[in-house]
């Protein structure tokens, strides 16, 4: 993707109340990534981002028992996918047994994203996953 010197960052934010269908977050994310042209140029990255959004929003709803604030920020180097929730508890990766139906969300996000960070905030926490789009010069 050619760098536009006038473009520094673009972003979108959406509130997802507790009980809101996570599909709403996935569809909303996919629509915004299409405005960047990623549906044509980086469909695998889109799928990874959408899966991470699904996991992060689900974690906010299920584990934090909180509304989720979903923020997407593209700075031409990385797409930052941030989900804020009202819980101060930092998420921990679990080692689920083979029979467990859940407990793999953070493992998935860690495998899909180029970087994952958690930051405590005065009213909860932010979990941010960063995704770089493969370019012809830098294969995925």
Backbone as CSV, one residue per row, in Angstrom:
resi,resn,N_x,N_y,N_z,CA_x,CA_y,CA_z,C_x,C_y,C_z
1,UNK,0.846,-1.165,0.000,0.000,0.000,0.000,0.895,1.232,0.000
2,UNK,0.719,2.133,-0.959,1.533,3.334,-1.060,1.245,4.264,0.112
3,UNK,2.298,4.858,0.634,2.129,5.769,1.769,1.669,7.129,1.275
4,UNK,0.633,7.641,1.879,0.102,8.963,1.596,0.603,9.883,2.696
5,UNK,1.477,10.868,2.351,2.050,11.706,3.410,1.004,12.525,4.169
6,UNK,-0.169,12.733,3.583,-1.201,13.505,4.284,-2.011,12.638,5.247
7,UNK,-1.913,11.319,5.124,-2.670,10.409,5.982,-1.803,9.977,7.154
8,UNK,-2.246,10.270,8.351,-1.497,9.862,9.535,-2.170,8.683,10.215
9,UNK,-3.478,8.748,10.377,-4.224,7.641,10.981,-5.700,7.825,10.671
10,UNK,-6.392,6.728,10.618,-7.844,6.743,10.457,-8.392,5.753,11.466
11,UNK,-9.558,6.059,12.003,-10.090,5.150,13.007,-11.597,5.194,13.100
12,UNK,-12.113,4.165,13.757,-13.546,4.018,13.968,-13.756,3.480,15.373
13,UNK,-14.898,3.814,15.968,-15.218,3.308,17.304,-16.689,2.917,17.354
14,UNK,-16.964,1.909,18.158,-18.338,1.410,18.289,-18.526,0.854,19.691
15,UNK,-19.640,1.193,20.292,-19.997,0.636,21.583,-20.848,-0.604,21.354
16,UNK,-20.538,-1.665,22.066,-21.266,-2.927,21.956,-21.759,-3.308,23.344
17,UNK,-23.018,-2.970,23.642,-23.560,-3.250,24.974,-23.554,-4.742,25.295
18,UNK,-23.447,-5.023,26.586,-23.524,-6.391,27.064,-24.802,-7.024,26.533
19,UNK,-24.697,-8.206,26.000,-25.864,-8.880,25.425,-26.013,-8.619,23.936
20,UNK,-25.254,-7.669,23.400,-25.283,-7.394,21.967,-24.646,-8.567,21.241
21,UNK,-25.190,-8.940,20.123,-24.682,-10.057,19.338,-23.267,-9.738,18.833
22,UNK,-22.313,-10.626,19.053,-20.930,-10.421,18.622,-20.845,-10.347,17.095
23,UNK,-21.805,-10.933,16.406,-21.833,-10.844,14.943,-21.874,-9.382,14.493
24,UNK,-22.521,-8.534,15.268,-22.559,-7.101,14.957,-21.144,-6.543,14.894
25,UNK,-20.301,-6.910,15.846,-18.914,-6.445,15.879,-18.134,-6.975,14.680
26,UNK,-18.342,-8.241,14.347,-17.634,-8.829,13.190,-18.031,-8.142,11.897
27,UNK,-19.330,-7.964,11.679,-19.814,-7.337,10.445,-19.330,-5.891,10.337
28,UNK,-19.391,-5.162,11.445,-18.960,-3.764,11.481,-17.466,-3.660,11.137
29,UNK,-16.678,-4.556,11.707,-15.232,-4.570,11.447,-14.955,-4.883,9.982
30,UNK,-15.617,-5.897,9.456,-15.414,-6.286,8.065,-15.745,-5.124,7.112
31,UNK,-16.809,-4.390,7.408,-17.196,-3.244,6.574,-16.105,-2.178,6.558
32,UNK,-15.533,-1.887,7.725,-14.501,-0.852,7.783,-13.199,-1.302,7.128
33,UNK,-12.864,-2.558,7.227,-11.661,-3.054,6.556,-11.841,-3.023,5.038
34,UNK,-13.076,-3.188,4.582,-13.355,-3.086,3.145,-13.110,-1.663,2.647
35,UNK,-13.353,-0.645,3.496,-13.089,0.738,3.069,-11.593,0.975,2.865
36,UNK,-10.759,0.151,3.502,-9.314,0.228,3.294,-8.870,-0.617,2.098
37,UNK,-9.812,-1.362,1.514,-9.493,-2.216,0.377,-8.924,-3.563,0.765
38,UNK,-8.926,-3.869,2.042,-8.314,-5.115,2.498,-9.098,-6.344,2.076
39,UNK,-10.383,-6.197,1.821,-11.169,-7.356,1.378,-10.626,-7.886,0.054
40,UNK,-10.004,-7.023,-0.734,-9.399,-7.427,-2.014,-7.907,-7.725,-1.887
41,UNK,-7.195,-6.916,-1.103,-5.739,-7.020,-1.063,-5.193,-7.902,0.054
42,UNK,-5.965,-8.092,1.122,-5.467,-8.862,2.270,-6.602,-9.633,2.947
43,UNK,-7.292,-10.490,2.186,-8.444,-11.189,2.774,-8.077,-12.079,3.962
44,UNK,-6.893,-12.656,3.975,-6.495,-13.490,5.118,-6.328,-12.644,6.384
45,UNK,-5.784,-11.441,6.216,-5.637,-10.538,7.356,-7.005,-10.112,7.864
46,UNK,-7.940,-9.844,6.944,-9.306,-9.490,7.344,-9.900,-10.606,8.195
47,UNK,-9.753,-11.840,7.750,-10.288,-12.969,8.514,-9.658,-13.047,9.906
48,UNK,-8.354,-12.807,9.994,-7.666,-12.834,11.295,-8.166,-11.722,12.212
49,UNK,-8.326,-10.529,11.653,-8.810,-9.393,12.440,-10.224,-9.664,12.939
50,UNK,-11.083,-10.150,12.062,-12.476,-10.408,12.435,-12.560,-11.477,13.528
51,UNK,-11.747,-12.509,13.433,-11.729,-13.536,14.478,-11.245,-12.949,15.803
52,UNK,-10.213,-12.107,15.751,-9.714,-11.474,16.976,-10.776,-10.567,17.593
53,UNK,-11.484,-9.807,16.771,-12.556,-8.945,17.272,-13.616,-9.790,17.973
54,UNK,-13.984,-10.880,17.350,-14.986,-11.764,17.928,-14.550,-12.255,19.307
55,UNK,-13.308,-12.679,19.417,-12.789,-13.193,20.685,-12.694,-12.094,21.741
56,UNK,-12.194,-10.912,21.355,-12.028,-9.824,22.322,-13.370,-9.308,22.843
57,UNK,-14.336,-9.154,21.954,-15.653,-8.677,22.377,-16.342,-9.737,23.237
58,UNK,-16.206,-10.991,22.847,-16.774,-12.072,23.658,-16.156,-12.073,25.047
59,UNK,-14.844,-11.898,25.144,-14.183,-11.851,26.452,-14.730,-10.706,27.300
60,UNK,-14.933,-9.537,26.695,-15.469,-8.396,27.448,-16.861,-8.715,27.980
61,UNK,-17.684,-9.322,27.147,-19.056,-9.630,27.557,-19.115,-10.776,28.572
62,UNK,-18.394,-11.852,28.307,-18.513,-13.061,29.122,-17.674,-12.995,30.405
63,UNK,-16.417,-12.606,30.278,-15.522,-12.652,31.433,-15.541,-11.364,32.250
64,UNK,-15.665,-10.212,31.576,-15.688,-8.939,32.299,-17.109,-8.527,32.666
65,UNK,-18.108,-9.221,32.104,-19.514,-8.875,32.348,-19.735,-7.383,32.095
66,UNK,-19.237,-6.939,30.927,-19.169,-5.511,30.638,-19.560,-5.219,29.196
67,UNK,-20.014,-3.977,28.976,-20.124,-3.489,27.612,-18.714,-3.497,27.026
68,UNK,-18.627,-3.516,25.720,-17.327,-3.475,25.040,-17.269,-2.236,24.162
69,UNK,-16.156,-1.542,24.223,-15.907,-0.412,23.324,-14.869,-0.915,22.332
70,UNK,-15.257,-0.991,21.063,-14.372,-1.506,20.013,-13.826,-0.329,19.223
71,UNK,-12.508,-0.260,19.127,-11.847,0.828,18.414,-10.875,0.224,17.413
72,UNK,-10.999,0.641,16.163,-10.076,0.239,15.106,-9.295,1.477,14.688
73,UNK,-7.975,1.385,14.684,-7.130,2.499,14.256,-6.091,1.982,13.277
74,UNK,-6.061,2.580,12.090,-5.094,2.212,11.058,-4.119,3.369,10.910
75,UNK,-2.835,3.125,11.144,-1.825,4.184,11.067,-0.855,3.972,9.901
76,UNK,-1.276,3.232,8.910,-0.511,2.877,7.716,0.609,1.876,7.970
77,UNK,0.830,1.507,9.212,1.819,0.481,9.527,1.143,-0.700,10.204
78,UNK,0.136,-0.397,11.003,-0.504,-1.429,11.802,-1.966,-1.063,12.023
79,UNK,-2.825,-2.063,11.985,-4.201,-1.889,12.401,-4.247,-2.264,13.875
80,UNK,-4.607,-1.293,14.708,-4.725,-1.516,16.140,-6.193,-1.812,16.432
81,UNK,-6.465,-2.992,16.957,-7.812,-3.414,17.320,-7.866,-3.390,18.841
82,UNK,-8.604,-2.441,19.382,-8.669,-2.281,20.827,-10.083,-2.538,21.311
83,UNK,-10.195,-3.328,22.361,-11.469,-3.522,23.033,-11.274,-3.108,24.490
84,UNK,-12.110,-2.159,24.903,-12.100,-1.688,26.281,-13.282,-2.315,27.008
85,UNK,-13.047,-2.753,28.251,-14.154,-3.215,29.094,-13.964,-2.640,30.495
86,UNK,-14.967,-2.818,31.334,-14.983,-2.181,32.649,-14.289,-2.983,33.749
87,UNK,-13.734,-4.124,33.429,-13.064,-4.943,34.439,-11.578,-4.593,34.516
88,UNK,-11.075,-4.496,35.733,-9.640,-4.235,35.897,-8.817,-5.514,35.865
89,UNK,-9.475,-6.677,35.842,-8.756,-7.949,35.816,-8.089,-8.157,34.457
90,UNK,-6.793,-8.391,34.490,-6.022,-8.615,33.270,-6.289,-10.036,32.771
91,UNK,-6.566,-10.181,31.468,-6.832,-11.528,30.960,-5.588,-12.409,31.050
92,UNK,-5.826,-13.677,31.300,-4.732,-14.645,31.396,-4.978,-15.775,30.410
93,UNK,-3.903,-16.177,29.724,-4.019,-17.332,28.840,-4.145,-18.582,29.697
94,UNK,-5.087,-19.430,29.293,-5.271,-20.708,29.985,-4.809,-21.828,29.069
95,UNK,-4.501,-22.932,29.660,-4.182,-24.132,28.886,-5.389,-25.057,29.017
96,UNK,-6.342,-24.939,28.087,-7.546,-25.768,28.208,-7.225,-27.220,27.913
97,UNK,-7.982,-28.094,28.550,-7.807,-29.502,28.211,-8.451,-29.755,26.854
98,UNK,-8.147,-30.883,26.273,-8.609,-31.190,24.920,-10.121,-31.237,24.803
99,UNK,-10.814,-31.488,25.913,-12.272,-31.608,25.901,-12.985,-30.270,26.143
100,UNK,-12.248,-29.233,26.545,-12.860,-27.946,26.871,-13.416,-27.274,25.621
101,UNK,-14.597,-26.671,25.775,-15.220,-25.962,24.657,-14.684,-24.546,24.513
102,UNK,-14.113,-23.982,25.545,-13.607,-22.611,25.500,-12.209,-22.528,26.073
103,UNK,-11.766,-21.302,26.278,-10.470,-21.083,26.900,-9.315,-20.926,25.939
104,UNK,-9.605,-20.783,24.648,-8.530,-20.672,23.657,-8.464,-19.295,23.001
105,UNK,-9.333,-18.378,23.413,-9.426,-17.075,22.755,-8.125,-16.305,22.733
106,UNK,-7.481,-16.171,23.883,-6.230,-15.413,23.926,-5.114,-16.129,23.171
107,UNK,-5.124,-17.449,23.191,-4.136,-18.204,22.403,-4.318,-17.909,20.910
108,UNK,-5.582,-17.872,20.474,-5.869,-17.560,19.070,-5.402,-16.159,18.709
109,UNK,-5.763,-15.192,19.536,-5.398,-13.805,19.264,-3.889,-13.662,19.206
110,UNK,-3.199,-14.285,20.146,-1.736,-14.219,20.169,-1.127,-14.826,18.909
111,UNK,-1.744,-15.890,18.401,-1.236,-16.541,17.182,-1.540,-15.710,15.930
112,UNK,-2.651,-15.007,15.917,-3.075,-14.269,14.722,-2.446,-12.887,14.606
113,UNK,-2.281,-12.207,15.723,-1.830,-10.814,15.716,-0.308,-10.726,15.709
114,UNK,0.181,-9.584,15.226,1.617,-9.326,15.256,2.073,-8.899,16.650
115,UNK,1.157,-8.342,17.428,1.467,-7.902,18.783,0.158,-7.822,19.562
116,UNK,0.202,-8.140,20.852,-0.971,-8.040,21.724,-0.511,-7.401,23.028
117,UNK,-1.281,-6.396,23.464,-0.947,-5.711,24.712,-2.201,-5.458,25.531
118,UNK,-2.031,-5.453,26.827,-3.114,-5.112,27.744,-2.659,-3.923,28.571
119,UNK,-3.559,-2.952,28.704,-3.240,-1.757,29.484,-4.369,-1.485,30.463
120,UNK,-4.015,-1.334,31.732,-5.006,-0.968,32.741,-5.377,0.491,32.562
121,UNK,-6.637,0.792,32.813,-7.164,2.149,32.705,-7.877,2.468,34.013
122,UNK,-8.152,3.735,34.287,-8.878,4.071,35.521,-10.227,3.356,35.647
123,UNK,-10.871,3.070,34.530,-12.185,2.415,34.586,-12.191,1.117,33.790
124,UNK,-11.185,0.291,33.986,-11.159,-0.992,33.291,-9.817,-1.254,32.647
125,UNK,-9.887,-1.817,31.444,-8.653,-2.145,30.727,-8.896,-2.084,29.229
126,UNK,-7.811,-1.948,28.486,-7.812,-2.050,27.033,-6.973,-3.252,26.646
127,UNK,-7.489,-4.050,25.740,-6.695,-5.116,25.138,-6.564,-4.741,23.668
128,UNK,-5.328,-4.619,23.194,-5.066,-4.191,21.827,-4.263,-5.242,21.095
129,UNK,-4.763,-5.619,19.932,-4.049,-6.534,19.032,-3.692,-5.733,17.778
130,UNK,-2.449,-5.852,17.347,-1.993,-5.125,16.155,-1.771,-6.101,15.007
131,UNK,-2.207,-5.669,13.840,-2.097,-6.476,12.628,-1.421,-5.660,11.543
132,UNK,-0.386,-6.221,10.959,0.274,-5.596,9.802,-0.198,-6.324,8.555
133,UNK,-0.454,-5.546,7.518,-0.886,-6.153,6.260,0.354,-6.538,5.470
134,UNK,0.438,-7.791,5.017,1.589,-8.182,4.195,1.645,-7.336,2.935
135,UNK,2.837,-6.904,2.597,3.031,-6.144,1.363,3.892,-6.987,0.433
136,UNK,3.962,-6.606,-0.837,4.819,-7.370,-1.757,6.267,-7.403,-1.281
137,UNK,6.712,-6.337,-0.591,8.092,-6.290,-0.098,8.263,-7.139,1.166
138,UNK,7.165,-7.332,1.932,7.228,-8.054,3.191,6.120,-9.112,3.206
139,UNK,6.406,-10.303,2.721,5.381,-11.346,2.703,4.912,-11.690,4.106
140,UNK,3.619,-12.177,4.191,3.031,-12.551,5.475,3.598,-13.810,5.930
